[in-house]
Amino acid sequence: MDPNIIKQQINSWYHEYSNDIFRYVFFMIGDRDQTNDILQDTFLRAYSHYESFNGENVKSWLFKIARNLTIDFIRKKKPSSSISNLFPAFKAIEKTPEDITIFNEFERQLFISLNRIKRSYKDVIILRKIKEMSISETGRILGWSENKVKVNLFRGMKALRKELEKEGYHNETI
């Protein structure tokens, strides 16, 4: 295929999906600079592996690439010295300079609690509950059956509730 056509296609996908992928990766790692690097690597990998794209759902394919790159980053990363290091990055999410989102205590605790549960639970909760993807789309990204998505979402939400309850939040607030 003509490289210029591939570049145009990747550029089009970048404009359509980069914000969603950025937010997904940022929620996984909480580091803006690394998130930008992973975002760029996602589209570079999509370009270099374009021939392996077989017409499946584009969004799922790109999220799967981003997820794999994020997992590789997490595996290589040294453990953080303090969980409080996550707060500045988490607070830095903003839509516009005029519209800075200030996260309340529950939202910060939710972020911390998500980072305390198993990665598979965290992945499925972010994709289903935060990114609001369908069960089938989540399954394609994670390489799971729809049943496995449902089971892990149920177990993940239970584990998340347990973590939040340790901090004094009860089912009414979760």
C-alpha atoms as one frame of an Amber mdcrd trajectory, in Angstrom:
protein
   0.000   0.000   0.000   1.120   3.566  -0.680   2.960   5.003   2.388   1.273
   8.383   1.878  -2.156   6.802   2.125  -1.111   4.993   5.310   0.214   8.267
   6.782  -3.072  10.012   5.982  -5.028   7.188   7.593  -2.892   7.196  10.755
  -3.163  10.993  10.923  -6.936  10.740  10.654  -7.032   8.134  13.430  -4.758
  10.304  15.556  -7.162  13.228  15.322 -10.127  11.015  16.092  -8.764   8.847
  18.929  -5.704  10.515  20.491  -7.616  12.312  23.282  -9.350   9.112  24.406
  -6.150   7.106  24.279  -4.259   9.834  26.163  -6.829   9.830  28.979  -6.811
   6.038  29.154  -3.015   5.797  29.396  -2.806   8.734  31.813  -5.319   7.081
  34.106  -3.204   3.933  34.032   0.159   5.555  34.847  -0.504   9.096  36.114
   2.490  10.650  34.338   1.776  13.261  31.659   5.188  13.085  29.939   5.210
   9.284  29.796   1.618   9.317  28.608   2.579  11.590  25.708   5.459   9.255
  24.844   3.194   6.205  24.913   0.576   8.026  22.833   3.158   8.849  20.155
   4.528   5.300  20.286   0.991   3.959  19.835   0.551   5.732  16.522   4.104
   4.986  15.398   3.466   1.307  16.076   0.127   1.520  14.264   1.970   2.973
  11.268   4.750   0.398  11.319   2.312  -2.485  11.797  -0.402  -1.196   9.505
  -0.186  -4.348   7.393  -1.301  -6.391  10.427  -4.490  -4.316  10.724  -7.125
  -6.599   9.285 -10.103  -4.273   9.233 -11.117  -4.930  12.828 -12.479  -2.108
  14.962  -9.904   0.699  14.650 -10.508   2.082  18.138 -10.085  -1.349  19.719
  -6.918  -1.995  17.728  -5.361   1.326  18.791  -6.382   0.871  22.441  -4.872
  -2.613  22.399  -1.568  -1.180  21.119  -1.678   1.571  23.773  -2.482  -0.938
  26.506   0.423  -3.191  25.526   2.834  -0.249  25.458   1.533   0.913  28.843
   1.997  -2.544  30.349   5.546  -2.645  28.971   6.217   0.746  30.577   4.764
  -0.360  33.935   6.874  -3.524  33.918  10.071  -1.546  33.292   9.265   1.261
  35.702  10.774   1.238  39.161   8.221   1.262  41.972   7.254   4.752  43.032
   8.732   5.871  46.342   5.464   7.350  47.495   1.898   7.139  46.334   1.588
  10.867  47.015   3.732  11.367  43.908   0.619  10.489  41.923  -1.395  13.449
  43.199   0.293  16.233  41.196  -0.052  14.329  37.934  -3.644  13.427  38.687
  -4.552  17.017  39.537  -2.905  18.193  36.311  -5.757  16.893  34.150  -7.383
  19.879  32.535  -9.630  20.498  29.590  -8.662  24.116  28.995  -6.517  26.567
  30.911  -9.722  28.251  32.107 -11.403  24.990  33.105  -9.047  23.268  35.555
 -10.666  20.259  37.155 -10.074  20.090  40.905 -10.518  16.575  42.169 -12.164
  16.139  45.533 -10.991  13.708  48.176 -13.191  10.853  46.940 -11.858  11.143
  43.391  -8.263  11.128  44.628  -9.013   8.111  46.795 -10.653   6.383  43.841
  -7.475   6.901  41.813  -5.315   5.570  44.658  -7.629   2.606  45.240  -7.612
   1.727  41.540  -3.830   1.536  41.719  -4.028  -0.903  44.640  -6.127  -3.548
  42.895  -4.967  -6.129  40.344  -4.035  -4.686  36.962  -6.620  -6.833  35.163
  -9.345  -5.408  37.414  -8.037  -1.878  36.925  -7.957  -2.344  33.131 -11.523
  -3.556  32.894 -12.877  -0.901  35.281 -11.190   1.916  33.373 -12.365   0.649
  29.988 -15.941  -0.201  31.037 -16.777   2.317  33.747 -14.559   5.295  32.997
 -14.109   5.101  29.210 -17.636   3.613  28.891 -16.672   1.047  26.265 -18.944
  -1.833  25.438 -18.322  -5.333  26.753 -17.317  -6.577  23.300 -14.997  -3.613
  22.680 -13.372  -4.113  26.094 -12.966  -7.813  25.323 -11.243  -7.050  22.018
  -8.822  -4.622  23.675  -7.968  -6.980  26.522  -8.055 -10.135  24.405 -10.766
 -11.606  26.624 -14.133 -13.232  26.044 -17.202 -11.173  26.905 -17.855 -13.476
  29.847 -14.348 -12.876  31.212 -14.925  -9.101  30.915 -18.144  -9.408  32.936
 -16.602 -11.629  35.607 -13.499  -9.459  36.002 -15.580  -6.290  36.097 -17.713
  -7.752  38.880 -14.654  -8.916  40.828 -12.808  -5.679  40.141 -15.675  -3.527
  41.386 -15.846  -5.695  44.506 -12.084  -5.258  45.091 -12.358  -1.517  44.458
 -15.245  -1.195  46.932 -13.178  -3.093  49.504 -10.228  -0.712  49.026 -12.507
   2.323  49.292 -14.192   0.924  52.405 -10.765   0.621  54.046 -10.572   4.411
  53.673 -14.001   4.972  55.214 -16.170   5.122  52.109 -19.301   3.005  52.218
 -21.491   1.541  49.492 -23.747   4.603  49.456 -20.841   6.739  48.245 -19.320
   4.189  45.867
